[in-house]
Amino acid sequence: MDNIHAYMQLFNDSLYTSLMFVPKTPYVAETMSMLGVYNPYIILIVSFIANMIGVTLNWVLGMFARKLENLRSFSHRVNSLKKAEDFFGRKGKWVLLFSFVPLWGALLTTAAGVLNYRYFHFFILVSFSKFIGLAIDIFF
């Protein structure tokens, strides 16, 4: 397998593992790191980009789930959703720093979309968390 195919497989694996309800199985990144043939900085960059695309898709999925509040069966929960949105905007946003945690991170990023959290702040917090988490996985 040449380098391009290996990095493409890494991208696919990183994207897949960052999506909602997918257990973390970064076998490709760990294998490429263990082999020592591939540049660990490129592994980090490719994994990071794929993870950020995945968490953005989770956020968008949450935004689409938010549209369910307009359905008749969910209309009685609008007040509780507004309260949760206010709380998350004031105090709960820091929980996004734990988005590197397997499975829970995907739930947190989707919840941020459901709770209508601003994308710019979401991106800053989650990118910091993902970058540190990936760097620890790859280099240590």
Backbone as ProteinMPNN parsed JSONL, in Angstrom:
{"seq_chain_A": "MDNIHAYMQLFNDSLYTSLMFVPKTPYVAETMSMLGVYNPYIILIVSFIANMIGVTLNWVLGMFARKLENLRSFSHRVNSLKKAEDFFGRKGKWVLLFSFVPLWGALLTTAAGVLNYRYFHFFILVSFSKFIGLAIDIFF", "coords_chain_A": {"N_chain_A": [[0.84, -1.164, 0.0], [0.663, 2.112, -0.938], [1.692, 5.431, 0.166], [-0.352, 7.379, -0.263], [-2.734, 5.881, -0.417], [-2.739, 4.8, 2.136], [-3.026, 7.095, 3.76], [-5.496, 7.941, 2.823], [-7.103, 5.852, 3.738], [-6.736, 6.269, 6.454], [-8.003, 8.774, 6.715], [-10.668, 8.053, 6.082], [-11.179, 6.217, 8.16], [-10.879, 7.857, 10.416], [-12.893, 9.754, 9.989], [-15.153, 8.111, 10.029], [-15.098, 7.107, 12.662], [-15.65, 9.366, 14.137], [-18.266, 9.963, 13.831], [-21.756, 9.961, 14.795], [-22.788, 7.652, 17.264], [-20.911, 5.652, 16.752], [-18.543, 3.393, 17.759], [-15.291, 4.171, 19.071], [-12.708, 3.316, 17.086], [-9.886, 3.63, 16.15], [-8.075, 2.12, 14.405], [-6.444, 2.343, 12.166], [-4.938, 4.727, 12.476], [-3.521, 4.092, 14.804], [-2.108, 1.83, 13.961], [-0.589, 2.905, 11.844], [0.968, 4.676, 13.315], [2.367, 2.922, 14.998], [3.889, 1.464, 13.171], [5.829, 3.24, 12.355], [6.692, 4.148, 9.933], [5.258, 6.1, 8.699], [4.695, 9.616, 8.677], [4.162, 11.096, 11.739], [3.045, 13.618, 12.163], [1.62, 14.184, 9.85], [-0.237, 12.158, 10.052], [-1.604, 13.077, 12.306], [-2.674, 15.512, 11.328], [-4.323, 14.669, 9.151], [-6.101, 12.952, 10.508], [-7.228, 14.802, 12.271], [-8.543, 16.651, 10.547], [-10.45, 14.955, 9.351], [-11.864, 14.162, 11.642], [-12.947, 16.628, 12.444], [-14.654, 17.165, 10.321], [-16.428, 15.07, 10.733], [-17.523, 15.676, 13.331], [-18.735, 18.06, 12.712], [-20.705, 17.17, 10.972], [-22.185, 15.744, 12.86], [-23.094, 17.895, 14.43], [-24.695, 19.211, 12.536], [-26.577, 17.201, 12.122], [-27.769, 17.253, 14.626], [-28.917, 19.811, 14.474], [-30.847, 19.353, 12.513], [-32.39, 17.524, 13.902], [-33.414, 19.219, 15.755], [-35.424, 20.439, 14.371], [-37.542, 18.823, 14.806], [-39.047, 19.801, 16.844], [-41.115, 21.206, 15.85], [-42.991, 19.378, 15.186], [-46.125, 17.92, 15.999], [-46.238, 16.029, 18.107], [-44.04, 16.643, 19.659], [-44.412, 19.177, 20.555], [-45.106, 19.903, 23.165], [-42.77, 19.862, 24.563], [-41.198, 22.018, 24.059], [-40.688, 24.164, 25.808], [-39.016, 23.012, 27.782], [-36.877, 22.381, 26.183], [-35.999, 24.903, 25.437], [-35.148, 25.853, 27.936], [-33.031, 24.098, 28.427], [-31.382, 24.834, 26.312], [-30.728, 27.481, 27.016], [-29.336, 27.026, 29.432], [-27.19, 25.455, 28.506], [-25.938, 27.278, 26.823], [-25.014, 29.15, 28.674], [-23.589, 27.778, 30.801], [-23.018, 25.137, 30.123], [-21.437, 24.836, 27.898], [-18.733, 24.307, 28.213], [-18.494, 21.656, 28.533], [-18.094, 20.626, 26.084], [-15.395, 20.408, 25.763], [-14.801, 17.883, 26.413], [-15.199, 16.353, 24.199], [-13.461, 14.657, 22.962], [-13.652, 12.202, 24.079], [-14.419, 8.803, 23.588], [-17.455, 7.825, 21.987], [-19.122, 9.343, 23.864], [-18.293, 11.85, 23.113], [-19.319, 12.169, 20.534], [-22.025, 12.192, 21.13], [-22.139, 14.543, 22.626], [-21.435, 16.47, 20.711], [-23.546, 16.258, 18.942], [-25.633, 16.945, 20.628], [-25.017, 19.616, 21.037], [-25.724, 20.684, 18.584], [-28.491, 20.143, 18.612], [-29.238, 21.759, 20.723], [-28.9, 24.199, 19.632], [-26.446, 25.576, 19.612], [-24.007, 28.032, 18.885], [-22.144, 27.75, 15.898], [-19.478, 28.66, 15.485], [-18.307, 28.972, 18.055], [-18.671, 26.395, 18.944], [-17.022, 25.038, 17.107], [-14.473, 26.01, 17.796], [-14.109, 25.124, 20.51], [-14.448, 22.304, 20.249], [-12.534, 21.672, 18.318], [-10.146, 22.256, 19.653], [-10.283, 20.355, 21.719], [-10.393, 17.904, 20.264], [-7.962, 18.019, 18.852], [-6.011, 17.951, 20.906], [-6.688, 15.477, 22.085], [-6.241, 13.685, 19.908], [-3.516, 14.153, 19.469], [-2.404, 13.155, 21.839], [-3.155, 10.452, 21.589], [-1.683, 9.728, 19.293], [1.016, 10.451, 19.694], [1.713, 9.517, 22.23]], "CA_chain_A": [[0.0, 0.0, 0.0], [1.485, 3.315, -0.977], [1.361, 6.432, 1.186], [-1.629, 8.039, -0.535], [-3.81, 4.977, -0.018], [-2.716, 4.683, 3.591], [-3.602, 8.312, 4.325], [-6.922, 7.929, 2.484], [-7.721, 4.93, 4.685], [-6.718, 6.978, 7.735], [-9.064, 9.775, 6.656], [-11.952, 7.353, 6.166], [-11.316, 5.653, 9.498], [-11.06, 8.963, 11.365], [-14.218, 10.311, 9.755], [-16.143, 7.126, 10.46], [-15.116, 6.973, 14.116], [-16.113, 10.585, 14.793], [-19.694, 10.13, 13.601], [-22.669, 9.632, 15.887], [-23.053, 6.268, 17.652], [-19.911, 4.726, 16.238], [-17.487, 3.27, 18.777], [-13.981, 4.634, 18.622], [-11.817, 2.242, 16.661], [-8.909, 4.231, 15.228], [-7.051, 1.116, 14.142], [-5.526, 2.784, 11.122], [-3.999, 5.7, 13.053], [-2.628, 3.393, 15.726], [-1.222, 0.97, 13.175], [0.373, 3.747, 11.137], [1.898, 5.209, 14.319], [3.223, 1.837, 15.469], [4.831, 1.062, 12.128], [6.929, 4.203, 12.343], [7.046, 4.474, 8.553], [4.493, 7.27, 8.293], [4.956, 10.84, 9.42], [3.104, 11.252, 12.749], [2.398, 14.922, 12.03], [0.621, 14.051, 8.781], [-1.297, 11.332, 10.645], [-2.368, 13.975, 13.175], [-3.416, 16.49, 10.514], [-5.373, 13.972, 8.407], [-7.097, 12.517, 11.485], [-7.904, 15.984, 12.799], [-9.471, 17.166, 9.53], [-11.563, 14.015, 9.233], [-12.66, 14.252, 12.864], [-13.708, 17.875, 12.447], [-15.766, 16.98, 9.38], [-17.39, 14.185, 11.397], [-18.261, 16.359, 14.394], [-19.597, 19.037, 12.051], [-21.877, 16.409, 10.529], [-22.981, 15.494, 14.06], [-23.751, 19.15, 14.778], [-25.758, 19.422, 11.547], [-27.605, 16.212, 12.446], [-28.48, 17.812, 15.772], [-29.747, 20.933, 14.013], [-32.014, 18.773, 11.855], [-33.223, 16.948, 14.957], [-34.082, 20.351, 16.398], [-36.619, 20.745, 13.592], [-38.63, 17.971, 15.285], [-39.866, 20.531, 17.811], [-42.298, 21.708, 15.146], [-43.976, 18.313, 15.065], [-47.178, 17.997, 17.007], [-45.958, 15.172, 19.261], [-42.957, 17.227, 20.444], [-44.699, 20.581, 20.843], [-45.201, 20.157, 24.605], [-41.42, 19.873, 25.126], [-40.472, 23.19, 23.569], [-40.219, 24.951, 26.953], [-37.859, 22.352, 28.395], [-35.775, 22.501, 25.231], [-35.505, 26.29, 25.555], [-34.409, 25.936, 29.197], [-31.768, 23.391, 28.22], [-30.583, 25.67, 25.406], [-30.198, 28.606, 27.8], [-28.34, 26.51, 30.368], [-26.016, 25.037, 27.741], [-25.273, 28.485, 26.342], [-24.371, 29.848, 29.784], [-22.658, 26.995, 31.612], [-22.75, 23.795, 29.626], [-20.585, 24.808, 26.711], [-17.4, 23.801, 28.535], [-18.521, 20.195, 28.453], [-17.612, 20.28, 24.745], [-13.968, 20.089, 25.843], [-14.708, 16.428, 26.573], [-15.663, 15.719, 22.965], [-12.488, 13.662, 22.508], [-13.98, 10.933, 24.725], [-15.148, 7.932, 22.656], [-18.911, 7.759, 22.01], [-19.708, 10.501, 24.536], [-17.968, 13.033, 22.333], [-20.288, 12.27, 19.441], [-23.297, 12.604, 21.731], [-22.024, 15.952, 23.002], [-21.439, 17.334, 19.525], [-24.91, 16.247, 18.416], [-26.445, 17.731, 21.565], [-24.748, 21.035, 20.775], [-26.562, 21.041, 17.441], [-29.889, 20.137, 19.048], [-29.44, 22.903, 21.601], [-28.733, 25.409, 18.826], [-25.229, 26.27, 20.025], [-23.382, 28.689, 17.736], [-21.148, 26.881, 15.278], [-18.12, 29.169, 15.641], [-17.847, 28.607, 19.398], [-18.627, 24.937, 18.914], [-15.846, 24.622, 16.353], [-13.271, 26.347, 18.575], [-13.996, 24.225, 21.665], [-14.295, 20.915, 19.827], [-11.257, 21.496, 17.622], [-9.115, 22.195, 20.686], [-10.407, 19.062, 22.385], [-10.02, 16.827, 19.334], [-6.538, 18.106, 18.539], [-5.261, 17.457, 22.068], [-6.959, 14.041, 22.205], [-5.536, 12.965, 18.838], [-2.073, 14.252, 19.705], [-2.084, 12.199, 22.902], [-3.268, 9.096, 21.018], [-0.667, 9.444, 18.276], [2.396, 10.635, 20.164], [2.002, 8.884, 23.524]], "C_chain_A": [[0.89, 1.234, 0.0], [0.947, 4.353, 0.011], [0.002, 7.07, 0.972], [-2.79, 7.157, -0.093], [-3.87, 4.816, 1.499], [-3.35, 5.907, 4.236], [-5.081, 8.447, 3.977], [-7.68, 7.0, 3.429], [-7.776, 5.549, 6.078], [-7.83, 8.014, 7.789], [-10.429, 9.124, 6.819], [-12.198, 6.805, 7.561], [-11.589, 6.747, 10.526], [-12.436, 9.598, 11.214], [-15.291, 9.38, 10.306], [-16.236, 7.05, 11.98], [-15.593, 8.234, 14.825], [-17.611, 10.805, 14.613], [-20.511, 9.602, 14.765], [-22.854, 8.127, 16.043], [-22.123, 5.252, 17.011], [-18.819, 4.607, 17.291], [-16.134, 3.666, 18.208], [-13.1, 3.432, 18.32], [-10.783, 2.788, 15.687], [-7.75, 3.272, 14.941], [-6.012, 1.613, 13.141], [-4.495, 3.755, 11.691], [-3.017, 5.015, 13.995], [-1.638, 2.505, 14.987], [-0.164, 1.79, 12.447], [1.394, 4.334, 12.108], [2.87, 4.143, 14.785], [4.261, 1.43, 14.44], [6.032, 1.991, 12.062], [7.374, 4.612, 10.959], [6.416, 5.801, 8.135], [4.791, 8.442, 9.218], [3.838, 11.055, 10.45], [2.387, 12.597, 12.667], [1.344, 14.907, 10.927], [-0.534, 13.185, 9.272], [-2.199, 12.213, 11.506], [-3.234, 14.925, 12.356], [-4.576, 15.824, 9.779], [-6.478, 13.519, 9.357], [-7.902, 13.692, 12.013], [-8.929, 16.53, 11.803], [-10.68, 16.26, 9.4], [-12.458, 14.058, 10.471], [-13.503, 15.52, 12.889], [-14.857, 17.83, 11.44], [-16.845, 16.123, 10.033], [-18.187, 14.886, 12.487], [-19.147, 17.469, 13.83], [-20.858, 18.356, 11.521], [-22.778, 16.063, 11.71], [-23.754, 16.74, 14.474], [-24.915, 19.432, 13.834], [-26.899, 18.439, 11.788], [-28.432, 16.688, 13.641], [-29.376, 18.974, 15.388], [-30.993, 20.426, 13.292], [-32.952, 18.136, 12.876], [-33.986, 18.04, 15.686], [-35.371, 20.709, 15.666], [-37.809, 19.894, 14.029], [-39.526, 18.684, 16.289], [-41.123, 21.089, 17.167], [-43.366, 20.634, 14.966], [-44.952, 18.365, 16.23], [-46.844, 17.201, 18.265], [-44.849, 15.731, 20.155], [-43.261, 18.657, 20.91], [-44.781, 20.888, 22.335], [-43.824, 20.211, 25.271], [-40.596, 21.087, 24.712], [-39.911, 24.007, 24.736], [-38.998, 24.322, 27.606], [-36.645, 22.413, 27.475], [-35.176, 23.907, 25.28], [-34.7, 26.466, 26.84], [-33.045, 25.26, 29.062], [-30.835, 24.2, 27.32], [-29.962, 26.841, 26.154], [-29.103, 28.149, 28.756], [-27.056, 26.127, 29.64], [-25.237, 26.238, 27.241], [-24.513, 29.211, 27.437], [-23.278, 29.016, 30.436], [-22.232, 25.668, 30.994], [-21.795, 23.699, 28.461], [-19.213, 24.2, 26.981], [-17.348, 22.274, 28.502], [-18.06, 19.732, 27.057], [-16.111, 19.994, 24.73], [-13.747, 18.595, 26.074], [-15.168, 15.69, 25.323], [-14.664, 14.72, 22.395], [-12.793, 12.279, 23.078], [-14.795, 10.072, 23.758], [-16.634, 7.844, 22.991], [-19.559, 8.965, 22.674], [-19.428, 11.778, 23.758], [-18.937, 13.24, 21.189], [-21.649, 12.698, 19.97], [-23.271, 14.085, 22.099], [-22.093, 16.872, 21.791], [-22.821, 17.368, 18.876], [-25.835, 17.06, 19.315], [-26.225, 19.216, 21.366], [-25.561, 21.52, 19.58], [-28.029, 21.109, 17.814], [-30.186, 21.38, 19.883], [-29.096, 24.234, 20.936], [-27.535, 26.245, 19.27], [-24.536, 26.825, 18.788], [-22.198, 27.87, 17.213], [-19.726, 27.368, 15.514], [-17.544, 28.764, 16.997], [-17.721, 27.089, 19.53], [-17.34, 24.465, 18.253], [-14.561, 24.877, 17.142], [-13.079, 25.351, 19.719], [-13.718, 22.782, 21.248], [-12.968, 20.705, 19.102], [-10.1, 21.447, 18.615], [-9.115, 20.819, 21.355], [-9.94, 17.916, 21.495], [-8.522, 16.842, 19.042], [-5.695, 17.558, 19.682], [-5.451, 15.954, 22.226], [-6.225, 13.219, 21.16], [-4.028, 13.01, 19.042], [-1.626, 13.286, 20.8], [-2.145, 10.773, 22.369], [-2.102, 8.772, 20.091], [0.746, 9.492, 18.854], [2.717, 9.935, 21.477], [1.432, 7.516, 23.619]], "O_chain_A": [[1.77, 1.373, 0.85], [-0.114, 4.17, 0.609], [-0.732, 7.283, 1.937], [-3.73, 7.64, 0.539], [-4.955, 4.707, 2.07], [-4.139, 5.767, 5.171], [-5.845, 9.011, 4.76], [-8.781, 7.329, 3.872], [-8.757, 5.371, 6.799], [-8.526, 8.124, 8.799], [-11.253, 9.591, 7.605], [-13.306, 6.916, 8.087], [-12.435, 6.581, 11.404], [-13.073, 9.942, 12.21], [-16.227, 9.824, 10.972], [-17.332, 6.942, 12.529], [-15.913, 8.177, 16.013], [-18.168, 11.741, 15.186], [-19.999, 8.877, 15.618], [-23.053, 7.416, 15.058], [-22.519, 4.114, 16.758], [-18.228, 5.615, 17.681], [-15.874, 3.513, 17.015], [-12.791, 2.635, 19.205], [-10.807, 2.436, 14.508], [-6.59, 3.588, 15.206], [-4.825, 1.318, 13.278], [-3.303, 3.62, 11.416], [-1.824, 5.319, 13.987], [-0.464, 2.439, 15.349], [1.011, 1.424, 12.429], [2.566, 4.473, 11.759], [4.06, 4.413, 14.953], [5.388, 1.087, 14.795], [7.138, 1.555, 11.742], [8.345, 5.356, 10.822], [6.974, 6.533, 7.317], [5.101, 8.261, 10.395], [2.676, 11.184, 10.066], [1.228, 12.697, 13.068], [0.298, 15.543, 11.055], [-1.689, 13.451, 8.941], [-3.424, 12.102, 11.439], [-4.409, 15.117, 12.669], [-5.689, 16.348, 9.777], [-7.66, 13.681, 9.053], [-9.117, 13.592, 12.183], [-10.059, 16.836, 12.182], [-11.812, 16.739, 9.345], [-13.682, 13.996, 10.352], [-14.658, 15.485, 13.314], [-15.919, 18.4, 11.689], [-18.035, 16.411, 9.905], [-19.403, 14.712, 12.566], [-20.19, 17.784, 14.404], [-21.953, 18.91, 11.616], [-24.002, 16.085, 11.581], [-24.93, 16.656, 14.829], [-25.991, 19.84, 14.271], [-28.067, 18.809, 11.669], [-29.653, 16.537, 13.657], [-30.478, 19.11, 15.918], [-32.073, 20.999, 13.44], [-34.172, 18.203, 12.728], [-35.088, 17.805, 16.181], [-36.307, 21.226, 16.276], [-38.949, 20.191, 13.675], [-40.638, 18.231, 16.561], [-42.089, 21.41, 17.859], [-44.511, 20.941, 14.634], [-44.606, 18.814, 17.323], [-47.135, 17.65, 19.374], [-44.736, 15.319, 21.31], [-42.44, 19.271, 21.591], [-44.547, 22.028, 22.735], [-43.731, 20.576, 26.443], [-39.402, 21.15, 25.004], [-38.782, 24.491, 24.663], [-38.047, 25.024, 27.947], [-35.51, 22.487, 27.946], [-33.96, 24.064, 25.172], [-33.678, 27.152, 26.838], [-32.033, 25.785, 29.526], [-29.626, 24.238, 27.552], [-28.791, 27.158, 25.946], [-28.067, 28.801, 28.879], [-25.959, 26.439, 30.104], [-24.006, 26.221, 27.234], [-23.479, 29.825, 27.171], [-22.157, 29.494, 30.607], [-21.17, 25.144, 31.331], [-21.385, 22.604, 28.077], [-18.597, 23.638, 26.077], [-16.269, 21.684, 28.448], [-17.68, 18.574, 26.882], [-15.609, 19.397, 23.777], [-12.626, 18.103, 25.942], [-15.496, 14.506, 25.396], [-14.983, 14.006, 21.444], [-12.245, 11.284, 22.603], [-15.76, 10.557, 23.169], [-17.009, 7.795, 24.162], [-20.47, 9.559, 22.096], [-20.253, 12.692, 23.751], [-19.334, 14.371, 20.905], [-22.348, 13.481, 19.327], [-24.257, 14.797, 21.908], [-22.73, 17.924, 21.837], [-23.222, 18.392, 18.321], [-26.712, 17.776, 18.832], [-27.162, 20.001, 21.513], [-26.035, 22.656, 19.575], [-28.739, 22.02, 17.389], [-31.255, 21.979, 19.763], [-29.013, 25.266, 21.601], [-27.603, 27.474, 19.3], [-24.485, 26.158, 17.755], [-21.373, 27.372, 17.98], [-18.837, 26.544, 15.727], [-16.42, 28.27, 17.074], [-16.787, 26.577, 20.147], [-16.649, 23.593, 18.779], [-13.661, 24.038, 17.147], [-11.992, 24.795, 19.874], [-12.856, 22.118, 21.824], [-12.342, 19.657, 19.261], [-9.165, 20.667, 18.43], [-8.063, 20.204, 21.529], [-9.176, 17.057, 21.933], [-7.888, 15.788, 18.991], [-4.765, 16.784, 19.453], [-4.486, 15.231, 22.473], [-5.652, 12.176, 21.476], [-3.339, 12.016, 18.813], [-0.569, 12.668, 20.684], [-1.266, 9.967, 22.672], [-1.591, 7.653, 20.108], [1.578, 8.647, 18.523], [3.892, 9.773, 21.808], [1.587, 6.852, 24.644]]}, "name": "protein", "num_of_chains": 1, "seq": "MDNIHAYMQLFNDSLYTSLMFVPKTPYVAETMSMLGVYNPYIILIVSFIANMIGVTLNWVLGMFARKLENLRSFSHRVNSLKKAEDFFGRKGKWVLLFSFVPLWGALLTTAAGVLNYRYFHFFILVSFSKFIGLAIDIFF"}
